[in-house]
């Protein structure tokens, strides 16, 4: 029963429909759980949020900027006013009095002493009028940053899917390999005991016993590797999912791939690395535009409107406070231009031009290399698929040879040792089939990284 279960699940890794594994964790469910738990995907999403905020910031640069300022000041040594003191011009004789009269007879305040406390409030509105396209370039750069962030997010998702696929396939093959090697170990233990009995009966040599014990030791070593490999794969998948998991539903690999030209077109349109390179090219083109617009003698124009009020009495609390306040509105159109920078702007433009050409070259080189990458991935997939079909055929042949051997043994045509050898060939062939199916899953992961998910494509 254990052998039958191993064979059925190993076959399901390649060809069984999804409905047959309703109770197990599917690959898509594993990928969805891994996306929720992935910190790298979350960081990529936050990068997109930051880029979106940057685009809002760039768009806001087209509108006016309003600044307000309110202040209060106290002068510890204010300037003195102008006052003519009593008697500054001497005295005169008053006929009606025996005492001389001082001129003036009282202080005359020409300029009162200023109040040491002062208040001010102002509001200014600045609106850019013409910047030679620098503000528009900033918005284009922000949009390119969003595209680059989305491409990196897509790339992190694809890398995560590939990692989950590798771990998922490793768990499935590791579990099945451990079961099959257990079957092999049990059979070899039986053969070793049988060889020992035949040695005691004089029907076998010591060399026959050592041969069987050597094969048993090799199988036990393979069992340790299979179990440890399965544990490592389970730990990897558990870390990716962020939780425990049980049975797996298996990977539904497509039996027939789309046309290779369609796969190449899908890679060119959805490959995240190519999308990021294109966004980088846009950013380099924007930097070139900004460098060209920042040359000397290209003035930026802006409008500024400022309203200001000043006073020395607290509003609404002191008498005649209105008389102590005055206001003013200033409207100005300004121009700001670079006159000379020693050739720095020209050098910046040259650097930007070189970076733009480099970005264009990178896009062209990567796009030209994509068909070869797809070709290699398709080759590996088809070769692994053919190897899997071959392994399945050998496993089917081994099962038929076991049936024939059982009939021959029942009819006393072959010995028990020959029957055991035929039975041993079945789990060995199934073990090779599981390894072939693992190679197919790994090839599928690499192909899907280039062209996007293919699971469920065409029939079985």
Secondary structure, 3 states (H helix, E strand, C coil): CHHHHHHHHHHHHHCCCHHHHCCCEEHHHHHHHHHHHCHHHHHHHHHHHHHHHHHHHHHHCCCCEEEEEEEEEECCCCCCCEEECCCCCCEEECCCCCCEEECCCCCEEEECCCCCEEEEEEEEEEEEEECCCHHHHHHHHHHHHHHHHHHHHHHHHHHHHHHHHHHHHHHHHHHHHHHHHHHHHHHHHHHHHHHHHHHHCCCCCHHHHHHHHHHHHHHHHHHHHHHHHHHHHHHHHHHHHCCCCCCEEECCCCCCCCCHHHHHHHHHHHCHHHHHHHHHHHHHHHHHHHHHHCCCCCCEEEEEEEEEEEECCCCCCCCCCHHHEEEEEEEEEEEECCCCCCCHHHHHHHHHHHHHHHHHHHHHHHHHHHHHHHHHHHHHHHHHHHHHHHHHHHHHHHHHHHHHHHHHHHCCCCCHHHHHHHHHHHHHHHHHHHHHHHHHHHHHHHHHHHHCCCCCCCCC
